[in-house]
Amino acid sequence: MAPALADSAANFESAFDQTFGTDTRGPRVYASPFEARLASLAEASKGRIGVAAVDLASGRSIDVLGDQRFPMASTSKIAIAATFLEGVDKGRWSLTSEFPLMIPVKSAPFSTAVAPVREGQYLSATDLIELMLTRSNNYATDALLKVVGGPRAVNEWVRRAGISDWQIDRDIATLVRDDGAIDPASVVDTRDSATPYAMVQLLTGIYQGKWLSPQSRSVLMGAMSRCVTGKRRIPAMLPETAQVAHKTGSLYNTSSDVGIIETPDGHAYAVAIYVTGQGTRVNREARIASIARAIYDGYQVEGSSLRRTASR
């Protein structure tokens, strides 16, 4: 590297570390084999990687940069759906209520504070939820986001649920239109972001039925279990007997996947994996898949060890 470039890189890292701390660029050192394996897979020299997971039976949690902010991209759609379903539980609207898709109208990046959209086909709320969670349809997402009252209403629901370090600031049309101005591999942008820990907290509460009626929980978890995006992410390296209910996210230089992994013996793990950088989307997805498998294997080994100890 040329001296000028080396000095520039050093100055950038120094400024970055003064603002966000050195842990933002790389994971800390871990003690147990499970933690060490996870840290090695989430090695962050080619971009920030954030991971959090919890065994919902034992409460055992594990993380790499779990308290750092990462762009949620479409993983935020889980909370948007939950906010709408709370309204269903309270009688504000129903799953058979029909609302129009919100289709973007072409506009230049940053030309307006909110990207212009037009109304499209009317669909039932059930169909909109299915589209937004199984296929990550942005038009369906913005339809329900408008119904609930926009990003502020979703943020209020998340706060009422007791979750911090989570927020959305833009609708999906605006988020996608203005994407690419900031590189999440080297810059922490708190807009439309969450920590992996916050997302795991959200997943845990939804799975355990803390905030929604049994019917609404079933709608949300059912749609996530039918997700057709991200086949090369969390599900890719797991045993065929494992069940996954998840939601992916993708934006410029970032890929993510969050969800619930259920084992054949009835255990469940809440998992959030956010990967930036790594050169290509394929590389990011491979990281997600390997991290998910390490979490699955790590919890399985720890659980077997605990069961053997208890039997003695």
DATAMO-V900311 format. One record per helix or strand of 2 or more residues. SS is the DSSP state (H for helix, E for strand). FROM is the first residue (numbers start at 1). TO is the last residue. If there is no record, write none. Layout:
# DATAMO-V900311
ss = (SS SS)
from = (FROM FROM)
to = (TO TO)
This chain:
# DATAMO-V900311
ss = (H H H E E E H E E H H H E H E H H E E E H)
from = (3 22 33 49 61 69 73 98 117 125 138 151 166 172 193 196 214 243 254 268 281)
to = (20 24 41 55 64 71 89 104 124 134 148 160 167 177 195 207 225 251 262 276 311)
